[in-house]
Amino acid sequence: MPVDYTLYGGDHSLFTGKARAYMRYKGLHWEERPATREVYHNIILPNIDAPIIPVLQTADGEYVQDTTDIIDFLEARHPRHQYIP
């Protein structure tokens, strides 16, 4: 099954963990990739302009950085089983 989102982050990042838990709760089609040196150089820095994780990439090539912004972005796209009261 093709993925709709790619989450770039770190295993021990609490912010990545929060985004990961949210995406699992929502049942989204996504995959997680570690933010390696190559990912920072080729994906994160060119699209975010800062070496910060987590970063969400959509299948359409949109990028969202910051856990709160990622959750707000996804809530607008997937309002079923609303996460934010």
C-alpha positions as CSV (number, residue, x, y, z in Angstrom):
1,M,0.0,0.0,0.0
2,P,1.5,3.4,-0.9
3,V,2.1,5.8,1.9
4,D,0.6,9.3,2.1
5,Y,3.1,10.7,4.5
6,T,6.8,10.3,5.5
7,L,7.8,11.3,9.0
8,Y,11.5,12.2,9.3
9,G,12.7,12.1,12.9
10,G,14.7,10.4,15.6
11,D,14.1,7.3,17.7
12,H,14.8,9.1,20.9
13,S,13.2,12.5,20.0
14,L,10.2,13.2,22.2
15,F,8.8,15.5,19.5
16,T,9.0,12.8,16.9
17,G,7.4,10.3,19.3
18,K,4.4,12.6,19.8
19,A,3.9,12.9,16.0
20,R,4.4,9.1,15.6
21,A,1.8,8.4,18.3
22,Y,-0.7,10.8,16.7
23,M,-0.3,9.2,13.3
24,R,-0.7,5.7,14.7
25,Y,-3.9,6.9,16.5
26,K,-5.3,8.3,13.4
27,G,-4.6,5.2,11.4
28,L,-2.8,7.1,8.6
29,H,-0.8,5.4,5.8
30,W,2.7,6.6,6.6
31,E,6.2,5.5,7.1
32,E,9.0,6.8,9.4
33,R,12.5,7.4,8.2
34,P,15.5,8.3,10.4
35,A,16.9,11.8,10.0
36,T,20.3,10.7,8.8
37,R,23.0,13.1,7.6
38,E,21.9,12.5,4.1
39,V,18.3,13.2,4.9
40,Y,19.2,16.5,6.6
41,H,21.4,17.5,3.6
42,N,19.0,16.3,0.8
43,I,15.5,16.8,2.3
44,I,15.3,18.7,5.5
45,L,17.6,21.6,4.9
46,P,16.5,22.4,1.3
47,N,12.8,22.3,2.3
48,I,12.8,23.6,5.9
49,D,15.9,25.8,6.0
50,A,16.8,24.5,9.5
51,P,18.2,21.3,10.9
52,I,15.1,20.5,13.0
53,I,13.0,17.4,13.4
54,P,10.4,16.1,13.1
55,V,9.5,16.9,9.5
56,L,6.4,15.6,7.7
57,Q,6.5,15.1,3.9
58,T,3.2,14.5,2.0
59,A,2.9,12.4,-1.1
60,D,2.3,15.7,-2.9
61,G,5.7,17.1,-1.8
62,E,4.5,19.4,0.9
63,Y,6.7,19.7,4.1
64,V,5.6,20.6,7.6
65,Q,7.9,21.0,10.5
66,D,7.1,21.2,14.3
67,T,5.0,18.6,16.0
68,T,2.1,21.0,16.8
69,D,2.0,22.2,13.2
70,I,2.2,18.6,11.9
71,I,-0.8,17.6,14.1
72,D,-2.8,20.7,13.1
73,F,-2.0,20.1,9.4
74,L,-3.1,16.4,9.6
75,E,-6.2,17.2,11.7
76,A,-7.4,19.5,8.9
77,R,-7.0,16.8,6.4
78,H,-8.3,13.9,8.6
79,P,-11.0,15.3,10.9
80,R,-12.5,11.8,11.7
81,H,-11.8,10.7,15.3
82,Q,-10.8,14.2,16.2
83,Y,-7.7,14.4,18.4
84,I,-8.0,18.0,19.5
85,P,-11.2,18.7,21.5
